[in-house]
């Protein structure tokens, strides 16, 4: 497949408003896709490079290269060149990266150059690899959309299913079954603003603790235990205590869904950063386990014995979980019959927050396990933290944000009236906001390095964030987690912005 065709469809999918139009565009592309092209086409549609980060910065990418007059690049040619680029290292690597990138861009048309720059910089984000892509694949192959969704769920990969479907047609879907030892994509939750809203939507439900840990899927077949992350990475060797816990359960064959979390000596959860650091540690695992032990906490059963439980209602799946897993290893929960018991659900949320957890997930008792989907039958509720911070600087954007100031440097007030940087964000901005803030920040600019514009600390912005984590990179010793812009507060002066002291007082868990 020519790269120009993929770039064209990517651009049209991003511009299309109707789901039916997006589906038709993807179906047309999939009809033209050879099975051997799938490992490149699927990641490129998602704006992801199979090679991961290439180590190429704007010093290389920013050079202007005259485009080719006619398209000739195939997706596999591009993939091969980017693989070559990703392997460059050592003395002279900068020059070699420039050479390879220059040759690739010279072979690309202007439209292809824009698409490649977006891919390499991570600016291609049209959400093609979601339910719309599954529908497009079904439409292209004449397969039942529900059967394709289930195959993707069980395979844990749209790419794997697409290769099989395009090669062998709908009968290939029969190969994908729930198998112990092969992870499936986890079921995800939508967000609700409040517990009352969630209970009103779901009726009879379970209100469960939302732990700020690492999502895991634990598979056991006899003495063999494997532990997978939400992204389906095998981390068994890093978590010996989880393997031991799984072997202590009565069942010999099962798939369980849960989290691993680390608790402090007082029984309260350690920060997410500590748990994530432990799970990510590959060196001296025994020492890491002694210093930051983790515990598995399960909340669902996908398979027990030889029985696939995915299509059973949650109430029945949890009953199987309770028979297999002792209460201390299960997430705390409260059952609610409907809106008439909202007060009990609110009390459970309050108690959960008091125990140091981040919120609750409200789950419909009659819902099946929709693996790999953000189903409406699971609703997460957690307090939204907001801060009024001051913009200290902003970075010029790349890709579709070229020419606009995008990534904001955010600061809170120090006791002496200066500002301590807490982190950066480019999330939550509409196109209109980007245009406005570019013009406003240029008025406040005191210097421009070509990449970063430093501004007078006068503009206040309301920021939502999920929590804090320790960081040696910033002067206050902390940084914001998942910060995003809510709105600008031109009604506030910088002297009214939140202080570092107030922020730290609201998050005592990061000061231990």
LUMDRENKOL-130461 format. One record per residue (C-alpha): residue number from 1; x, z, y. Coordinates in steps of 0.05 Angstrom, whole numbers. Each point is the difference from the previous one (the first is absolute). Layout:
BEGIN
<pt pos="NUM" px="X" pz="Z" py="Y"/>
...
//
This chain:
BEGIN
<pt pos="1" px="0" pz="0" py="0"/>
<pt pos="2" px="25" pz="-17" py="70"/>
<pt pos="3" px="11" pz="59" py="46"/>
<pt pos="4" px="-40" pz="-36" py="55"/>
<pt pos="5" px="-63" pz="5" py="-42"/>
<pt pos="6" px="9" pz="75" py="-11"/>
<pt pos="7" px="15" pz="11" py="74"/>
<pt pos="8" px="-62" pz="-40" py="19"/>
<pt pos="9" px="-46" pz="41" py="-45"/>
<pt pos="10" px="31" pz="66" py="23"/>
<pt pos="11" px="-13" pz="-19" py="72"/>
<pt pos="12" px="-72" pz="-22" py="-14"/>
<pt pos="13" px="-16" pz="62" py="-40"/>
<pt pos="14" px="26" pz="44" py="57"/>
<pt pos="15" px="-44" pz="-38" py="49"/>
<pt pos="16" px="-64" pz="-2" py="-43"/>
<pt pos="17" px="-53" pz="52" py="15"/>
<pt pos="18" px="-48" pz="-13" py="-58"/>
<pt pos="19" px="18" pz="26" py="-69"/>
<pt pos="20" px="-30" pz="-62" py="-31"/>
<pt pos="21" px="48" pz="-43" py="40"/>
<pt pos="22" px="60" pz="42" py="-20"/>
<pt pos="23" px="-21" pz="-4" py="-73"/>
<pt pos="24" px="-8" pz="-75" py="3"/>
<pt pos="25" px="68" pz="-9" py="32"/>
<pt pos="26" px="35" pz="42" py="-53"/>
<pt pos="27" px="-39" pz="-34" py="-56"/>
<pt pos="28" px="24" pz="-67" py="25"/>
<pt pos="29" px="72" pz="25" py="2"/>
<pt pos="30" px="-3" pz="30" py="-70"/>
<pt pos="31" px="-27" pz="-66" py="-28"/>
<pt pos="32" px="64" pz="-33" py="25"/>
<pt pos="33" px="46" pz="56" py="-24"/>
<pt pos="34" px="41" pz="-12" py="-63"/>
<pt pos="35" px="9" pz="62" py="-44"/>
<pt pos="36" px="75" pz="-1" py="14"/>
<pt pos="37" px="-14" pz="4" py="75"/>
<pt pos="38" px="-43" pz="63" py="-5"/>
<pt pos="39" px="58" pz="50" py="3"/>
<pt pos="40" px="15" pz="-27" py="69"/>
<pt pos="41" px="-68" pz="-21" py="26"/>
<pt pos="42" px="-34" pz="68" py="-13"/>
<pt pos="43" px="52" pz="43" py="36"/>
<pt pos="44" px="6" pz="-50" py="58"/>
<pt pos="45" px="-76" pz="3" py="11"/>
<pt pos="46" px="6" pz="76" py="5"/>
<pt pos="47" px="57" pz="-7" py="50"/>
<pt pos="48" px="50" pz="28" py="-50"/>
<pt pos="49" px="67" pz="-27" py="-24"/>
<pt pos="50" px="14" pz="8" py="-75"/>
<pt pos="51" px="72" pz="16" py="19"/>
<pt pos="52" px="-20" pz="58" py="45"/>
<pt pos="53" px="41" pz="12" py="62"/>
<pt pos="54" px="52" pz="-53" py="13"/>
<pt pos="55" px="43" pz="36" py="51"/>
<pt pos="56" px="-9" pz="-55" py="52"/>
<pt pos="57" px="-11" pz="22" py="72"/>
<pt pos="58" px="-22" pz="-35" py="63"/>
<pt pos="59" px="72" pz="-15" py="18"/>
<pt pos="60" px="-4" pz="-51" py="-56"/>
<pt pos="61" px="-74" pz="-17" py="2"/>
<pt pos="62" px="-3" pz="-6" py="76"/>
<pt pos="63" px="44" pz="-62" py="2"/>
<pt pos="64" px="-38" pz="-63" py="18"/>
<pt pos="65" px="6" pz="-53" py="-54"/>
<pt pos="66" px="-31" pz="-70" py="10"/>
<pt pos="67" px="-56" pz="-8" py="-51"/>
<pt pos="68" px="-6" pz="-55" py="-51"/>
<pt pos="69" px="-46" pz="-57" py="17"/>
<pt pos="70" px="-35" pz="-3" py="-68"/>
<pt pos="71" px="-15" pz="54" py="-51"/>
<pt pos="72" px="43" pz="-2" py="-63"/>
<pt pos="73" px="12" pz="73" py="-21"/>
<pt pos="74" px="-34" pz="25" py="-63"/>
<pt pos="75" px="-17" pz="73" py="-9"/>
<pt pos="76" px="49" pz="6" py="-57"/>
<pt pos="77" px="56" pz="-31" py="41"/>
<pt pos="78" px="-14" pz="51" py="54"/>
<pt pos="79" px="-1" pz="57" py="-50"/>
<pt pos="80" px="67" pz="-22" py="-28"/>
<pt pos="81" px="32" pz="-3" py="69"/>
<pt pos="82" px="-27" pz="69" py="18"/>
<pt pos="83" px="26" pz="27" py="-65"/>
<pt pos="84" px="68" pz="-27" py="18"/>
<pt pos="85" px="-7" pz="30" py="69"/>
<pt pos="86" px="-17" pz="69" py="-28"/>
<pt pos="87" px="63" pz="1" py="-43"/>
<pt pos="88" px="47" pz="-9" py="58"/>
<pt pos="89" px="45" pz="60" py="13"/>
<pt pos="90" px="71" pz="20" py="18"/>
<pt pos="91" px="49" pz="-30" py="50"/>
<pt pos="92" px="-26" pz="-62" py="36"/>
<pt pos="93" px="-72" pz="16" py="-21"/>
<pt pos="94" px="-27" pz="-9" py="71"/>
<pt pos="95" px="27" pz="-71" py="4"/>
<pt pos="96" px="-25" pz="-16" py="-69"/>
<pt pos="97" px="-70" pz="26" py="15"/>
<pt pos="98" px="0" pz="-42" py="63"/>
<pt pos="99" px="21" pz="-62" py="-39"/>
<pt pos="100" px="-53" pz="8" py="-54"/>
<pt pos="101" px="-55" pz="17" py="50"/>
<pt pos="102" px="20" pz="-57" py="45"/>
<pt pos="103" px="-3" pz="-51" py="-57"/>
<pt pos="104" px="-68" pz="27" py="-22"/>
<pt pos="105" px="-30" pz="-3" py="70"/>
<pt pos="106" px="29" pz="-70" py="12"/>
<pt pos="107" px="-37" pz="-24" py="-63"/>
<pt pos="108" px="-65" pz="30" py="25"/>
<pt pos="109" px="-51" pz="-29" py="47"/>
<pt pos="110" px="-21" pz="39" py="62"/>
<pt pos="111" px="-61" pz="29" py="-36"/>
<pt pos="112" px="42" pz="17" py="-61"/>
<pt pos="113" px="52" pz="34" py="45"/>
<pt pos="114" px="-54" pz="45" py="30"/>
<pt pos="115" px="-26" pz="18" py="-69"/>
<pt pos="116" px="70" pz="15" py="-26"/>
<pt pos="117" px="16" pz="44" py="59"/>
<pt pos="118" px="-64" pz="38" py="-11"/>
<pt pos="119" px="16" pz="10" py="-74"/>
<pt pos="120" px="71" pz="24" py="12"/>
<pt pos="121" px="-20" pz="47" py="56"/>
<pt pos="122" px="-62" pz="27" py="-34"/>
<pt pos="123" px="-49" pz="-29" py="51"/>
<pt pos="124" px="-43" pz="-39" py="-50"/>
<pt pos="125" px="-58" pz="48" py="-10"/>
<pt pos="126" px="-65" pz="-37" py="-12"/>
<pt pos="127" px="-23" pz="43" py="-58"/>
<pt pos="128" px="-7" pz="-59" py="-48"/>
<pt pos="129" px="16" pz="39" py="-62"/>
<pt pos="130" px="-63" pz="42" py="-3"/>
<pt pos="131" px="-69" pz="-11" py="-29"/>
<pt pos="132" px="-3" pz="-68" py="36"/>
<pt pos="133" px="60" pz="-25" py="-39"/>
<pt pos="134" px="-31" pz="22" py="-65"/>
<pt pos="135" px="-64" pz="-37" py="18"/>
<pt pos="136" px="41" pz="-62" py="19"/>
<pt pos="137" px="36" pz="2" py="-67"/>
<pt pos="138" px="-65" pz="6" py="-38"/>
<pt pos="139" px="-30" pz="-58" py="40"/>
<pt pos="140" px="61" pz="-43" py="-12"/>
<pt pos="141" px="-1" pz="10" py="-76"/>
<pt pos="142" px="-74" pz="7" py="-15"/>
<pt pos="143" px="10" pz="71" py="-25"/>
<pt pos="144" px="-49" pz="58" py="9"/>
<pt pos="145" px="21" pz="38" py="63"/>
<pt pos="146" px="-15" pz="67" py="-32"/>
<pt pos="147" px="44" pz="-19" py="-60"/>
<pt pos="148" px="57" pz="-20" py="47"/>
<pt pos="149" px="-6" pz="65" py="38"/>
<pt pos="150" px="3" pz="40" py="-64"/>
<pt pos="151" px="60" pz="-40" py="-25"/>
<pt pos="152" px="38" pz="12" py="65"/>
<pt pos="153" px="-18" pz="74" py="-5"/>
<pt pos="154" px="26" pz="5" py="-71"/>
<pt pos="155" px="62" pz="-43" py="11"/>
<pt pos="156" px="17" pz="36" py="64"/>
<pt pos="157" px="18" pz="-67" py="30"/>
<pt pos="158" px="-38" pz="-59" py="30"/>
<pt pos="159" px="62" pz="-42" py="-12"/>
<pt pos="160" px="0" pz="13" py="-76"/>
<pt pos="161" px="-74" pz="-18" py="-6"/>
<pt pos="162" px="7" pz="-62" py="45"/>
<pt pos="163" px="57" pz="-27" py="-43"/>
<pt pos="164" px="-41" pz="9" py="-64"/>
<pt pos="165" px="-64" pz="-29" py="30"/>
<pt pos="166" px="33" pz="-61" py="31"/>
<pt pos="167" px="37" pz="-14" py="-65"/>
<pt pos="168" px="-55" pz="13" py="-51"/>
<pt pos="169" px="-66" pz="6" py="36"/>
<pt pos="170" px="-54" pz="55" py="-6"/>
<pt pos="171" px="14" pz="17" py="-74"/>
<pt pos="172" px="67" pz="29" py="23"/>
<pt pos="173" px="-38" pz="59" py="31"/>
<pt pos="174" px="-13" pz="28" py="-70"/>
<pt pos="175" px="74" pz="19" py="-5"/>
<pt pos="176" px="-6" pz="54" py="53"/>
<pt pos="177" px="-23" pz="66" py="-30"/>
<pt pos="178" px="12" pz="73" py="17"/>
<pt pos="179" px="63" pz="18" py="-38"/>
<pt pos="180" px="36" pz="66" py="-4"/>
<pt pos="181" px="69" pz="-11" py="28"/>
<pt pos="182" px="-21" pz="-55" py="48"/>
<pt pos="183" px="-22" pz="27" py="68"/>
<pt pos="184" px="-61" pz="-24" py="38"/>
<pt pos="185" px="-11" pz="-1" py="74"/>
<pt pos="186" px="-29" pz="67" py="24"/>
<pt pos="187" px="-70" pz="7" py="29"/>
<pt pos="188" px="4" pz="14" py="75"/>
<pt pos="189" px="-46" pz="33" py="51"/>
<pt pos="190" px="-33" pz="-22" py="65"/>
<pt pos="191" px="-1" pz="48" py="59"/>
<pt pos="192" px="-59" pz="40" py="24"/>
<pt pos="193" px="0" pz="36" py="67"/>
<pt pos="194" px="-30" pz="64" py="-28"/>
<pt pos="195" px="-22" pz="33" py="-64"/>
<pt pos="196" px="-73" pz="-4" py="20"/>
<pt pos="197" px="6" pz="-76" py="8"/>
<pt pos="198" px="33" pz="-7" py="-68"/>
<pt pos="199" px="-52" pz="43" py="-36"/>
<pt pos="200" px="-57" pz="-36" py="35"/>
<pt pos="201" px="28" pz="-67" py="-26"/>
<pt pos="202" px="14" pz="22" py="-71"/>
<pt pos="203" px="-53" pz="51" py="-17"/>
<pt pos="204" px="20" pz="39" py="-63"/>
<pt pos="205" px="76" pz="4" py="4"/>
<pt pos="206" px="63" pz="40" py="-13"/>
<pt pos="207" px="40" pz="24" py="59"/>
<pt pos="208" px="73" pz="4" py="-20"/>
<pt pos="209" px="64" pz="23" py="33"/>
<pt pos="210" px="40" pz="-57" py="31"/>
<pt pos="211" px="72" pz="18" py="-16"/>
<pt pos="212" px="57" pz="-25" py="43"/>
<pt pos="213" px="43" pz="-19" py="-59"/>
<pt pos="214" px="21" pz="-63" py="-38"/>
<pt pos="215" px="-53" pz="-37" py="-39"/>
<pt pos="216" px="19" pz="-7" py="-74"/>
<pt pos="217" px="-30" pz="-30" py="-63"/>
<pt pos="218" px="23" pz="35" py="-63"/>
<pt pos="219" px="-2" pz="-37" py="-67"/>
<pt pos="220" px="12" pz="35" py="-67"/>
<pt pos="221" px="4" pz="-33" py="-68"/>
<pt pos="222" px="23" pz="52" py="-51"/>
<pt pos="223" px="65" pz="29" py="26"/>
<pt pos="224" px="12" pz="-58" py="47"/>
<pt pos="225" px="-20" pz="16" py="72"/>
<pt pos="226" px="7" pz="-46" py="60"/>
<pt pos="227" px="-15" pz="16" py="73"/>
<pt pos="228" px="-17" pz="-54" py="51"/>
<pt pos="229" px="-9" pz="1" py="75"/>
<pt pos="230" px="-57" pz="-29" py="40"/>
<pt pos="231" px="42" pz="-63" py="7"/>
<pt pos="232" px="8" pz="-1" py="-77"/>
<pt pos="233" px="74" pz="18" py="2"/>
<pt pos="234" px="24" pz="38" py="-62"/>
<pt pos="235" px="28" pz="67" py="23"/>
<pt pos="236" px="-1" pz="36" py="-67"/>
<pt pos="237" px="74" pz="18" py="2"/>
<pt pos="238" px="-7" pz="34" py="68"/>
<pt pos="239" px="-55" pz="49" py="-20"/>
<pt pos="240" px="19" pz="37" py="-65"/>
<pt pos="241" px="-49" pz="56" py="16"/>
<pt pos="242" px="-58" pz="-49" py="1"/>
<pt pos="243" px="21" pz="-28" py="-67"/>
<pt pos="244" px="3" pz="70" py="-29"/>
<pt pos="245" px="-69" pz="17" py="29"/>
<pt pos="246" px="-30" pz="-63" py="-31"/>
<pt pos="247" px="29" pz="17" py="-68"/>
<pt pos="248" px="-31" pz="70" py="2"/>
<pt pos="249" px="-70" pz="-29" py="4"/>
<pt pos="250" px="-41" pz="-3" py="-65"/>
<pt pos="251" px="-12" pz="-75" py="3"/>
<pt pos="252" px="50" pz="-47" py="-31"/>
<pt pos="253" px="-23" pz="-63" py="36"/>
<pt pos="254" px="-26" pz="-4" py="71"/>
<pt pos="255" px="5" pz="-27" py="71"/>
<pt pos="256" px="-10" pz="50" py="56"/>
<pt pos="257" px="-4" pz="-9" py="75"/>
<pt pos="258" px="26" pz="53" py="48"/>
<pt pos="259" px="53" pz="22" py="49"/>
<pt pos="260" px="66" pz="36" py="-4"/>
<pt pos="261" px="12" pz="52" py="53"/>
<pt pos="262" px="51" pz="53" py="15"/>
<pt pos="263" px="-21" pz="71" py="16"/>
<pt pos="264" px="39" pz="53" py="38"/>
<pt pos="265" px="11" pz="71" py="-26"/>
<pt pos="266" px="-63" pz="23" py="36"/>
<pt pos="267" px="-43" pz="-51" py="-37"/>
<pt pos="268" px="-11" pz="-45" py="60"/>
<pt pos="269" px="19" pz="-73" py="-4"/>
<pt pos="270" px="68" pz="-22" py="26"/>
<pt pos="271" px="1" pz="-56" py="51"/>
<pt pos="272" px="-13" pz="-70" py="-24"/>
<pt pos="273" px="71" pz="-18" py="20"/>
<pt pos="274" px="29" pz="51" py="-49"/>
<pt pos="275" px="-44" pz="-24" py="-57"/>
<pt pos="276" px="15" pz="-73" py="15"/>
<pt pos="277" px="74" pz="14" py="4"/>
<pt pos="278" px="-2" pz="34" py="-67"/>
<pt pos="279" px="-39" pz="-57" py="-34"/>
<pt pos="280" px="47" pz="-51" py="31"/>
<pt pos="281" px="63" pz="36" py="-23"/>
<pt pos="282" px="38" pz="-37" py="-55"/>
<pt pos="283" px="65" pz="40" py="2"/>
<pt pos="284" px="8" pz="66" py="-38"/>
<pt pos="285" px="-74" pz="5" py="-18"/>
<pt pos="286" px="10" pz="67" py="-34"/>
<pt pos="287" px="27" pz="31" py="64"/>
<pt pos="288" px="-56" pz="-32" py="41"/>
<pt pos="289" px="-52" pz="28" py="-49"/>
<pt pos="290" px="29" pz="70" py="9"/>
<pt pos="291" px="1" pz="-4" py="75"/>
<pt pos="292" px="-66" pz="-35" py="11"/>
<pt pos="293" px="-43" pz="5" py="-63"/>
<pt pos="294" px="-63" pz="-41" py="-1"/>
<pt pos="295" px="-66" pz="12" py="-36"/>
<pt pos="296" px="-49" pz="-52" py="-25"/>
<pt pos="297" px="-72" pz="9" py="23"/>
<pt pos="298" px="-50" pz="-46" py="-34"/>
<pt pos="299" px="-69" pz="-23" py="24"/>
<pt pos="300" px="-21" pz="-58" py="-46"/>
<pt pos="301" px="7" pz="-26" py="-71"/>
<pt pos="302" px="3" pz="-75" py="-12"/>
<pt pos="303" px="10" pz="1" py="-74"/>
<pt pos="304" px="-2" pz="55" py="-54"/>
<pt pos="305" px="15" pz="-15" py="-73"/>
<pt pos="306" px="-19" pz="-72" py="-11"/>
<pt pos="307" px="-57" pz="3" py="50"/>
<pt pos="308" px="2" pz="-40" py="65"/>
<pt pos="309" px="-36" pz="44" py="51"/>
<pt pos="310" px="3" pz="-46" py="61"/>
<pt pos="311" px="-73" pz="-21" py="-2"/>
<pt pos="312" px="-27" pz="71" py="-11"/>
<pt pos="313" px="-30" pz="39" py="59"/>
<pt pos="314" px="48" pz="47" py="33"/>
<pt pos="315" px="-38" pz="60" py="-26"/>
<pt pos="316" px="14" pz="-21" py="-72"/>
<pt pos="317" px="73" pz="-18" py="14"/>
<pt pos="318" px="11" pz="68" py="31"/>
<pt pos="319" px="-32" pz="34" py="-60"/>
<pt pos="320" px="52" pz="-35" py="-44"/>
<pt pos="321" px="54" pz="22" py="48"/>
<pt pos="322" px="-24" pz="72" py="-3"/>
<pt pos="323" px="2" pz="0" py="-76"/>
<pt pos="324" px="72" pz="-25" py="1"/>
<pt pos="325" px="32" pz="33" py="61"/>
<pt pos="326" px="-2" pz="75" py="14"/>
<pt pos="327" px="-30" pz="22" py="67"/>
<pt pos="328" px="67" pz="18" py="34"/>
<pt pos="329" px="22" pz="-73" py="-8"/>
<pt pos="330" px="-65" pz="-28" py="28"/>
<pt pos="331" px="-16" pz="-10" py="73"/>
<pt pos="332" px="-48" pz="52" py="30"/>
<pt pos="333" px="-70" pz="-26" py="11"/>
<pt pos="334" px="-71" pz="19" py="20"/>
<pt pos="335" px="-62" pz="-35" py="-25"/>
<pt pos="336" px="-53" pz="-18" py="52"/>
<pt pos="337" px="-70" pz="-25" py="-18"/>
<pt pos="338" px="-11" pz="-35" py="66"/>
<pt pos="339" px="-8" pz="8" py="76"/>
<pt pos="340" px="-37" pz="66" py="-10"/>
<pt pos="341" px="66" pz="31" py="-22"/>
<pt pos="342" px="43" pz="-27" py="56"/>
<pt pos="343" px="17" pz="71" py="23"/>
<pt pos="344" px="33" pz="14" py="-67"/>
<pt pos="345" px="41" pz="-63" py="6"/>
<pt pos="346" px="22" pz="20" py="70"/>
<pt pos="347" px="21" pz="68" py="-25"/>
<pt pos="348" px="41" pz="-33" py="-55"/>
<pt pos="349" px="34" pz="-44" py="51"/>
<pt pos="350" px="17" pz="60" py="43"/>
<pt pos="351" px="28" pz="38" py="-59"/>
<pt pos="352" px="41" pz="-60" py="-21"/>
<pt pos="353" px="30" pz="-6" py="70"/>
<pt pos="354" px="15" pz="75" py="-1"/>
<pt pos="355" px="39" pz="-10" py="-65"/>
<pt pos="356" px="44" pz="-50" py="37"/>
<pt pos="357" px="-28" pz="-65" py="-28"/>
<pt pos="358" px="-17" pz="-60" py="44"/>
<pt pos="359" px="-75" pz="-8" py="-13"/>
<pt pos="360" px="-49" pz="-19" py="-55"/>
<pt pos="361" px="-23" pz="-61" py="-38"/>
<pt pos="362" px="-75" pz="-5" py="-13"/>
<pt pos="363" px="-16" pz="-38" py="-65"/>
<pt pos="364" px="-66" pz="-27" py="-26"/>
<pt pos="365" px="-15" pz="29" py="-68"/>
<pt pos="366" px="-31" pz="-64" py="-26"/>
<pt pos="367" px="55" pz="-49" py="19"/>
<pt pos="368" px="47" pz="-36" py="-48"/>
<pt pos="369" px="75" pz="-3" py="12"/>
<pt pos="370" px="12" pz="-60" py="45"/>
<pt pos="371" px="75" pz="-7" py="-11"/>
<pt pos="372" px="38" pz="-35" py="55"/>
<pt pos="373" px="-59" pz="2" py="48"/>
<pt pos="374" px="-17" pz="42" py="60"/>
<pt pos="375" px="-69" pz="16" py="-25"/>
<pt pos="376" px="-57" pz="29" py="41"/>
<pt pos="377" px="-12" pz="53" py="-54"/>
<pt pos="378" px="63" pz="38" py="20"/>
<pt pos="379" px="2" pz="24" py="73"/>
<pt pos="380" px="58" pz="39" py="29"/>
<pt pos="381" px="-11" pz="50" py="56"/>
<pt pos="382" px="57" pz="32" py="37"/>
<pt pos="383" px="10" pz="26" py="71"/>
<pt pos="384" px="25" pz="-52" py="48"/>
<pt pos="385" px="58" pz="25" py="43"/>
<pt pos="386" px="8" pz="-30" py="69"/>
<pt pos="387" px="51" pz="9" py="55"/>
<pt pos="388" px="7" pz="-23" py="71"/>
<pt pos="389" px="71" pz="-26" py="4"/>
<pt pos="390" px="42" pz="-37" py="51"/>
<pt pos="391" px="28" pz="-70" py="-10"/>
<pt pos="392" px="75" pz="3" py="8"/>
<pt pos="393" px="17" pz="-71" py="-19"/>
<pt pos="394" px="-27" pz="-60" py="-38"/>
<pt pos="395" px="31" pz="-55" py="-43"/>
<pt pos="396" px="-12" pz="-74" py="7"/>
<pt pos="397" px="-43" pz="-25" py="-58"/>
<pt pos="398" px="17" pz="-53" py="-52"/>
<pt pos="399" px="-42" pz="-52" py="-36"/>
<pt pos="400" px="-71" pz="-3" py="29"/>
<pt pos="401" px="20" pz="56" py="50"/>
<pt pos="402" px="58" pz="-40" py="29"/>
<pt pos="403" px="1" pz="6" py="75"/>
<pt pos="404" px="-40" pz="65" py="0"/>
<pt pos="405" px="23" pz="73" py="1"/>
<pt pos="406" px="-22" pz="30" py="-65"/>
<pt pos="407" px="36" pz="59" py="-33"/>
<pt pos="408" px="-10" pz="61" py="44"/>
<pt pos="409" px="51" pz="57" py="5"/>
<pt pos="410" px="-41" pz="64" py="7"/>
<pt pos="411" px="19" pz="66" py="32"/>
<pt pos="412" px="-27" pz="71" py="7"/>
<pt pos="413" px="16" pz="47" py="58"/>
<pt pos="414" px="58" pz="49" py="-4"/>
<pt pos="415" px="-1" pz="67" py="37"/>
<pt pos="416" px="47" pz="-28" py="53"/>
<pt pos="417" px="-46" pz="-59" py="16"/>
<pt pos="418" px="39" pz="-52" py="-38"/>
<pt pos="419" px="-28" pz="-37" py="-61"/>
<pt pos="420" px="21" pz="3" py="-72"/>
<pt pos="421" px="-10" pz="-63" py="-41"/>
<pt pos="422" px="-43" pz="12" py="-62"/>
<pt pos="423" px="-1" pz="-70" py="-30"/>
<pt pos="424" px="-25" pz="-71" py="9"/>
<pt pos="425" px="-63" pz="-39" py="-16"/>
<pt pos="426" px="-27" pz="-70" py="6"/>
<pt pos="427" px="-65" pz="15" py="-38"/>
<pt pos="428" px="-71" pz="1" py="27"/>
<pt pos="429" px="11" pz="-51" py="56"/>
<pt pos="430" px="-49" pz="-56" py="13"/>
<pt pos="431" px="24" pz="-65" py="31"/>
<pt pos="432" px="-33" pz="20" py="66"/>
<pt pos="433" px="38" pz="67" py="-1"/>
<pt pos="434" px="66" pz="-36" py="-14"/>
<pt pos="435" px="-10" pz="-45" py="60"/>
<pt pos="436" px="-19" pz="59" py="45"/>
<pt pos="437" px="56" pz="46" py="-22"/>
<pt pos="438" px="52" pz="-56" py="7"/>
<pt pos="439" px="-20" pz="-11" py="72"/>
<pt pos="440" px="-5" pz="75" py="15"/>
<pt pos="441" px="66" pz="19" py="-33"/>
<pt pos="442" px="37" pz="-55" py="36"/>
<pt pos="443" px="-23" pz="31" py="65"/>
<pt pos="444" px="31" pz="66" py="-23"/>
<pt pos="445" px="64" pz="-30" py="-29"/>
<pt pos="446" px="67" pz="28" py="20"/>
<pt pos="447" px="43" pz="-40" py="-49"/>
<pt pos="448" px="-6" pz="-56" py="-52"/>
<pt pos="449" px="53" pz="-6" py="-54"/>
<pt pos="450" px="-32" pz="-64" py="-26"/>
<pt pos="451" px="-32" pz="38" py="-57"/>
<pt pos="452" px="-22" pz="66" py="31"/>
<pt pos="453" px="-32" pz="11" py="69"/>
<pt pos="454" px="11" pz="70" py="26"/>
<pt pos="455" px="-55" pz="22" py="48"/>
<pt pos="456" px="-15" pz="56" py="48"/>
<pt pos="457" px="-36" pz="55" py="-39"/>
<pt pos="458" px="-66" pz="-7" py="36"/>
<pt pos="459" px="-49" pz="-32" py="-49"/>
<pt pos="460" px="-39" pz="47" py="-46"/>
<pt pos="461" px="-27" pz="-26" py="-66"/>
<pt pos="462" px="-45" pz="35" py="-51"/>
<pt pos="463" px="30" pz="-3" py="-70"/>
<pt pos="464" px="-32" pz="16" py="-66"/>
<pt pos="465" px="45" pz="22" py="-57"/>
<pt pos="466" px="-4" pz="28" py="-70"/>
<pt pos="467" px="51" pz="56" py="6"/>
<pt pos="468" px="72" pz="17" py="15"/>
<pt pos="469" px="64" pz="-5" py="-40"/>
<pt pos="470" px="69" pz="26" py="13"/>
<pt pos="471" px="49" pz="-50" py="29"/>
<pt pos="472" px="72" pz="6" py="23"/>
<pt pos="473" px="-9" pz="-65" py="38"/>
<pt pos="474" px="-41" pz="29" py="56"/>
<pt pos="475" px="17" pz="57" py="48"/>
<pt pos="476" px="-58" pz="46" py="-19"/>
<pt pos="477" px="20" pz="-5" py="-73"/>
<pt pos="478" px="-67" pz="-31" py="-20"/>
<pt pos="479" px="-35" pz="-67" py="1"/>
<pt pos="480" px="-73" pz="-22" py="-4"/>
<pt pos="481" px="-28" pz="-27" py="-66"/>
<pt pos="482" px="-43" pz="-63" py="4"/>
<pt pos="483" px="-6" pz="0" py="75"/>
<pt pos="484" px="-49" pz="-50" py="31"/>
<pt pos="485" px="-26" pz="-13" py="70"/>
<pt pos="486" px="-71" pz="24" py="16"/>
<pt pos="487" px="-3" pz="-17" py="75"/>
<pt pos="488" px="38" pz="5" py="64"/>
<pt pos="489" px="-15" pz="60" py="45"/>
<pt pos="490" px="10" pz="-25" py="71"/>
<pt pos="491" px="-42" pz="59" py="22"/>
<pt pos="492" px="57" pz="47" py="-21"/>
<pt pos="493" px="67" pz="13" py="33"/>
<pt pos="494" px="63" pz="8" py="-42"/>
<pt pos="495" px="1" pz="74" py="18"/>
<pt pos="496" px="-65" pz="7" py="-39"/>
<pt pos="497" px="30" pz="-30" py="-64"/>
<pt pos="498" px="6" pz="45" py="-61"/>
<pt pos="499" px="63" pz="42" py="-9"/>
<pt pos="500" px="49" pz="4" py="-57"/>
<pt pos="501" px="-16" pz="75" py="-5"/>
<pt pos="502" px="-75" pz="-13" py="-8"/>
<pt pos="503" px="13" pz="-53" py="-52"/>
<pt pos="504" px="45" pz="44" py="-43"/>
<pt pos="505" px="-48" pz="58" py="5"/>
<pt pos="506" px="-55" pz="-44" py="-29"/>
<pt pos="507" px="44" pz="-17" py="-61"/>
<pt pos="508" px="34" pz="63" py="-24"/>
<pt pos="509" px="13" pz="-32" py="-68"/>
<pt pos="510" px="57" pz="-42" py="29"/>
<pt pos="511" px="35" pz="61" py="29"/>
<pt pos="512" px="13" pz="36" py="-67"/>
//
